[in-house]
Amino acid sequence: MHKQSNMGNSNSTATRGAVFALPAIAFIVSCSSSSGSSPPPVTPVDPKLEADIVELVERRMDELDLRAAIVRVTIDGEEVTTFARGESLTGVPATTDMHFRNGAVAISYVATLLLTLVDEGRAGLDDTVATWLPEIPYGEQVTLGQLAQMTSGYPDYVIGNEAFGALLYDDPFRQWRPEELLALIADAPLFYEPGSNWNYAHTNYVILGLVLEEILGQPIADAMDERILGPLGLSNTTDPGTAAIPEPVLHAFSSERRDHLGVSAGTPFYEETTFWNPSWTITHGAIQTTNIHDLNTTARAISNGVLLSPESHQLMVSTDLRGFGSPIEGCPTCFEQSVGYSYGLGIITTGNWLAQNPMFAGEAAAFGYLPSRDVAIAVAVTFSEEAFDEDGNPPPNRADSLWREIGELIVPDDAPPIRR
């Protein structure tokens, strides 16, 4: 079994605060291979299917120590089921209209925004960062496409950065500015020659956001509303500019500061983390909250490239990186891309499915989408105290686990790769 990526269960404080958690990449690949013939459509929804999905989630909530789970499944855009289980606050049930943090889903929006500018001829994927922001280190070597695909070689200011982890846990309510985040790695060399390897780094999308603001001449939040969220009808997805979350709120709790605060393993420790400030996670203007309906809509719309030309859409969902990349000493997220996990432009490809899987401070979410069958699955979860180990380390992204199991239930002949 491949060791869990450092974005999951590492003991480092920086890792435990990471919002965009890579799934473990040791999968049993149960998906069928693509072929030239069109697969059969999913048969009409069996009346038993909704009950089976609910039973699966309820059972796994107990087994995975989940405090709450919110799920929405559609086929051909039609609802199969939308439900919530568990509690938000003690005595307050989770509901399907509750809002939670969007995390890495916004990466797909930012990549889509870039590609709309490419389609309009206002930017090119081969443009260097220095074309727009000459003050960025190594900007003359790194292209916009490499930022979007995470092949730039920039180190991450989060993952593997113990100094940042300590700052984050000292004051989880701090409002970070992009310039402060980039200053954390300003003197660090690239991990590799741009375009020659792959590593997950929040750095890429902070820089890309600044470039897009320069190209557009407007804040990212405004561009998101006008060019992405508005056209897709995502009225429950917003960047408030602060740590606020619109009501109703799915509350989250975590034990991840246990080691940092010196709380002994035998002492109960489980604190509310709902309003920890996510300003360190991605470009400002795309630090969003959402709900399960918008997350499911996003799975379909972004995965189908409804805002993009066919050429740009194909670039976004490309599986060309499979077999590309390798581990590098000192780079915690350098690894070979595979059928189980490979990166397009701002979206994950896994088997024949497309996905995103944010995780932040006691809450996790994920979507999975199978283009050939128009199956969209959205999941958001929070964790009970028992989910954290004796050192406070959080579990892997259980929303990612759940959507994969739901996908296997719905489309057993083209199921997503599943961790066993």
C-alpha positions in Angstrom: 0.0 0.0 0.0 1.4 3.4 -1.0 2.0 5.7 1.9 -0.6 8.4 2.4 0.4 11.6 0.7 1.6 14.4 3.0 -1.6 16.2 2.3 -3.4 13.7 4.3 -2.2 12.1 7.5 1.3 13.5 8.1 2.2 14.5 11.6 3.4 17.9 10.4 1.4 20.9 11.5 1.5 22.4 8.1 0.1 19.3 6.6 -2.7 18.9 9.1 -3.9 22.3 8.2 -3.8 21.7 4.4 -7.1 22.5 2.8 -6.7 20.7 -0.5 -6.1 17.1 0.4 -4.7 14.7 -2.2 -6.4 11.3 -2.0 -4.2 8.4 -1.3 -2.9 7.1 -4.7 -2.9 3.4 -4.0 -6.2 2.4 -5.7 -7.9 -0.7 -6.8 -8.8 0.4 -10.4 -12.3 -1.0 -10.9 -13.2 1.2 -13.9 -13.4 -0.1 -17.4 -11.0 1.2 -20.0 -12.2 3.7 -22.5 -13.1 2.4 -26.0 -14.2 3.8 -29.3 -17.8 2.6 -28.8 -20.3 4.6 -26.7 -21.1 2.9 -23.4 -24.7 2.0 -22.7 -26.7 4.7 -20.9 -27.5 4.2 -17.2 -30.8 2.5 -16.9 -33.7 4.4 -15.4 -33.3 4.8 -11.7 -34.2 1.7 -9.7 -36.6 2.7 -6.9 -34.3 0.8 -4.6 -31.2 2.9 -5.6 -32.0 5.9 -3.4 -32.5 3.6 -0.4 -29.2 1.8 -1.2 -27.3 5.0 -1.3 -28.8 6.2 2.0 -28.0 2.9 3.6 -24.4 3.0 2.4 -23.9 6.5 3.7 -25.5 5.8 7.1 -23.4 2.7 7.6 -20.2 4.4 6.6 -20.9 7.4 8.8 -20.6 5.0 11.8 -17.6 3.2 10.4 -15.7 6.4 9.4 -16.6 8.4 12.6 -18.5 11.1 10.7 -20.4 13.8 12.6 -22.5 14.9 9.5 -22.9 14.0 5.9 -24.7 15.8 3.1 -25.2 14.0 -0.3 -26.7 14.8 -3.6 -26.7 12.5 -6.6 -28.1 13.2 -10.1 -28.2 11.2 -13.3 -28.8 13.1 -16.6 -29.4 16.1 -14.4 -32.3 14.5 -12.6 -32.2 14.0 -8.9 -31.7 10.5 -7.6 -31.4 11.6 -4.0 -30.5 14.6 -1.8 -30.3 14.1 1.9 -28.4 15.0 5.1 -27.6 12.9 8.1 -26.0 13.6 11.5 -25.6 16.9 13.4 -24.1 20.3 12.6 -24.2 21.5 16.2 -25.2 19.4 19.1 -29.0 19.0 18.8 -29.0 20.8 15.4 -29.5 18.3 12.5 -27.5 18.8 9.3 -29.7 19.9 6.4 -29.3 19.9 2.7 -29.3 23.7 2.5 -26.3 24.2 4.8 -23.2 26.0 3.5 -19.7 24.8 3.8 -16.2 25.7 2.4 -15.6 25.1 -1.3 -11.8 24.7 -1.1 -10.2 23.1 -4.1 -13.4 23.2 -6.1 -12.5 26.9 -6.8 -9.3 25.7 -8.4 -11.5 24.3 -11.2 -13.3 27.7 -11.5 -9.9 29.6 -11.7 -8.7 27.2 -14.4 -11.9 27.7 -16.3 -11.5 31.5 -16.0 -8.0 31.2 -17.5 -9.2 29.0 -20.3 -12.0 31.5 -21.2 -9.3 34.1 -21.6 -7.3 31.7 -23.8 -10.5 31.2 -25.9 -10.9 34.9 -26.3 -7.2 35.4 -27.3 -6.5 37.5 -24.3 -3.9 35.1 -22.8 -2.0 32.0 -23.8 -1.1 28.9 -21.8 2.5 29.4 -23.0 2.6 33.0 -21.8 5.2 33.3 -19.0 4.3 34.7 -15.6 6.8 37.4 -16.1 4.8 38.7 -19.1 2.2 39.9 -16.6 4.0 39.9 -13.2 7.8 40.5 -13.7 8.4 40.7 -10.0 7.5 37.0 -9.3 10.6 34.8 -8.8 11.3 32.4 -11.8 8.4 34.1 -13.6 10.4 34.2 -16.9 10.7 30.4 -16.8 7.1 29.4 -15.7 4.1 29.5 -18.0 0.4 30.1 -17.1 -0.3 26.5 -18.3 2.3 25.1 -15.9 0.7 27.0 -13.0 -2.7 25.6 -13.9 -1.4 22.0 -14.3 0.9 22.2 -11.3 4.0 21.5 -13.3 5.7 24.8 -12.5 8.2 23.4 -9.9 7.2 26.0 -7.3 7.4 24.7 -3.8 4.3 25.0 -1.6 4.1 27.5 1.2 1.8 25.1 3.0 2.8 21.5 2.6 6.1 20.6 4.1 6.5 24.1 5.6 6.7 23.7 9.3 7.1 27.4 9.9 3.8 28.2 8.2 2.1 25.4 10.0 3.1 26.9 13.3 1.9 30.4 12.3 -1.4 28.9 11.1 -2.0 27.0 14.4 -0.9 30.0 16.5 -3.6 32.1 15.0 -6.1 30.2 12.8 -8.2 33.4 12.5 -5.4 35.4 10.8 -6.3 37.2 7.6 -3.5 36.4 5.1 -2.6 38.5 2.1 -1.3 36.8 -1.1 2.0 38.8 -0.8 2.5 37.4 2.7 2.0 33.9 1.5 4.3 34.1 -1.5 7.0 35.8 0.7 7.1 32.5 2.6 8.8 30.8 -0.3 10.3 33.8 -2.1 13.9 32.6 -1.5 13.2 28.9 -2.2 14.5 27.3 -5.4 12.2 25.5 -7.8 11.9 21.8 -7.2 12.6 21.0 -10.8 12.8 22.6 -14.3 9.3 23.8 -15.1 7.3 21.3 -17.1 9.6 18.3 -16.2 7.6 17.0 -13.2 4.5 17.5 -11.1 3.7 18.6 -7.5 0.7 19.9 -5.8 1.3 23.4 -4.5 -1.2 26.1 -3.4 1.5 28.5 -4.6 0.5 27.9 -8.2 -3.1 29.2 -7.9 -2.2 32.2 -5.7 0.2 33.3 -8.5 -2.3 32.5 -11.2 -5.0 34.5 -9.5 -2.7 37.6 -9.4 -1.9 37.1 -13.1 -5.6 36.9 -14.0 -6.4 40.1 -12.1 -3.6 41.8 -14.0 -5.0 40.5 -17.4 -8.6 41.3 -16.5 -8.0 44.6 -14.7 -10.5 43.6 -12.1 -10.6 41.6 -8.8 -11.0 37.9 -9.1 -14.2 37.9 -7.1 -15.9 40.2 -9.7 -14.6 38.1 -12.6 -15.8 35.0 -10.9 -19.3 36.4 -10.5 -19.5 37.7 -14.0 -17.8 34.9 -16.0 -18.2 31.7 -13.9 -20.7 31.7 -11.0 -23.4 33.8 -12.7 -23.4 32.0 -16.0 -23.6 28.6 -14.2 -26.3 29.8 -11.9 -24.3 29.1 -8.8 -26.2 31.5 -6.5 -25.1 29.7 -3.3 -21.4 30.0 -4.1 -19.6 33.1 -3.0 -16.4 34.6 -1.6 -17.4 36.8 1.3 -13.8 38.2 1.6 -13.7 37.1 5.3 -14.1 33.9 7.3 -17.9 34.3 7.3 -20.2 31.6 6.0 -23.8 32.3 5.0 -26.6 30.8 7.1 -27.5 28.0 7.5 -24.0 26.8 8.3 -22.6 23.3 8.5 -20.4 23.6 11.6 -17.1 21.8 11.8 -14.8 20.6 14.7 -11.3 19.3 14.8 -8.6 18.0 17.1 -5.7 18.8 14.8 -4.1 21.5 17.0 -3.7 19.0 19.9 0.1 18.5 19.3 0.7 22.1 18.5 -1.0 23.3 21.8 0.7 20.6 23.8 -2.5 18.8 24.8 -1.7 15.3 26.1 -3.2 12.3 24.3 -5.3 11.3 27.4 -7.0 14.7 27.6 -10.2 15.3 25.6 -9.6 18.0 22.9 -12.1 18.8 20.2 -12.6 22.4 19.2 -14.9 24.2 16.8 -13.1 25.2 13.6 -16.0 26.4 11.5 -14.8 30.0 11.2 -11.0 29.4 11.0 -9.9 31.8 8.4 -9.2 30.2 4.9 -7.5 33.3 3.5 -4.2 31.3 3.0 -5.7 28.6 0.7 -6.0 30.1 -2.8 -6.2 33.3 -4.7 -8.4 35.9 -2.9 -11.7 36.2 -4.7 -12.0 32.4 -5.0 -12.0 31.5 -1.3 -15.6 30.3 -1.4 -18.5 28.8 0.5 -21.1 26.7 -1.3 -23.9 24.2 -0.7 -24.5 20.6 -1.9 -26.8 21.7 -4.8 -24.2 24.1 -6.2 -21.5 21.4 -5.7 -23.5 18.9 -7.7 -24.2 21.5 -10.5 -20.5 22.3 -10.6 -19.6 18.6 -11.1 -21.7 18.6 -14.3 -21.0 22.1 -15.6 -17.3 22.3 -15.1 -16.7 18.7 -16.1 -18.6 19.2 -19.4 -16.8 22.5 -20.1 -20.0 24.4 -20.8 -18.1 27.8 -20.7 -15.2 26.6 -22.8 -14.4 25.8 -26.4 -14.1 22.1 -27.2 -10.3 22.6 -27.5 -10.0 24.2 -24.1 -12.3 21.7 -22.5 -10.2 18.8 -23.8 -7.1 20.4 -22.3 -8.8 20.8 -19.0 -9.9 17.1 -18.7 -6.8 15.6 -20.4 -5.3 12.4 -19.0 -2.0 13.1 -20.8 -0.1 13.3 -17.5 -0.7 9.6 -16.6 2.7 8.0 -16.3 4.3 11.4 -15.9 6.2 12.7 -12.9 8.3 11.1 -10.2 9.2 11.5 -6.5 12.0 14.0 -5.6 13.7 14.1 -2.3 12.4 17.1 -0.3 9.3 17.4 -2.4 6.3 16.0 -0.4 3.9 15.9 -3.3 6.0 14.9 -6.2 4.8 11.6 -7.6 4.0 9.7 -10.8 0.5 10.4 -12.1 -1.7 7.4 -12.6 -5.1 6.1 -13.6 -6.1 6.5 -9.9 -5.0 10.2 -9.8 -3.9 12.4 -12.6 -4.2 16.2 -13.1 -5.7 18.0 -16.0 -5.9 21.7 -15.8 -7.4 22.4 -12.4 -9.3 19.2 -12.1 -8.5 15.6 -11.1 -9.0 12.7 -13.4 -9.6 9.3 -11.7 -10.4 6.3 -13.9 -13.0 7.6 -16.3 -14.3 10.1 -13.7 -13.5 13.7 -13.0 -13.3 15.0 -9.4 -12.3 17.6 -6.8 -11.8 16.9 -3.1 -11.3 19.9 -0.7 -10.5 19.3 3.0 -10.2 22.1 5.6 -10.1 22.2 9.4 -12.5 19.4 10.3 -14.7 19.4 7.1 -14.3 17.7 3.8 -16.1 17.7 0.5 -15.8 16.1 -2.9 -17.5 15.7 -6.2 -17.3 13.0 -8.8 -18.6 13.0 -12.4 -18.8 10.4 -15.0 -19.2 12.1 -18.4 -20.2 9.0 -20.4 -23.2 8.4 -18.1 -23.9 12.0 -16.8 -23.6 10.8 -13.2 -22.8 13.6 -10.7 -22.2 12.9 -7.0 -21.5 15.6 -4.4 -20.7 14.9 -0.8 -19.8 17.1 2.2 -18.8 15.7 5.6 -17.6 16.7 9.1 -15.8 14.5 11.6 -16.5 13.3 15.1 -13.9 13.5 17.8 -13.2 9.7 17.4 -12.0 10.4 13.8 -8.8 12.0 15.0 -5.9 9.9 16.2 -4.2 10.3 19.6 -1.9 13.0 18.2 -4.8 14.9 16.6 -4.1 13.9 13.1 -7.2 14.0 10.9 -8.4 11.1 8.8 -8.2 11.1 5.0 -10.9 12.9 3.0 -13.9 10.8 3.7 -16.1 12.7 1.3 -13.8 11.5 -1.4 -14.1 7.9 -0.1 -17.9 8.2 0.0 -18.5 9.5 -3.5 -16.3 6.7 -4.9 -18.4 4.1 -3.1 -21.6 5.7 -4.3 -20.2 5.7 -7.8 -19.4 2.0 -7.6 -23.0 1.4 -6.5 -24.5 3.3 -9.3 -22.2 2.3 -12.2 -20.5 -0.9 -11.2 -19.2 -1.5 -14.7 -17.4 1.8 -14.8 -16.8 2.5 -11.1 -14.2 5.1 -10.0 -10.9 3.7 -8.6 -11.5 3.0 -4.9 -9.1 2.9 -1.9 -9.2 -0.5 -0.2 
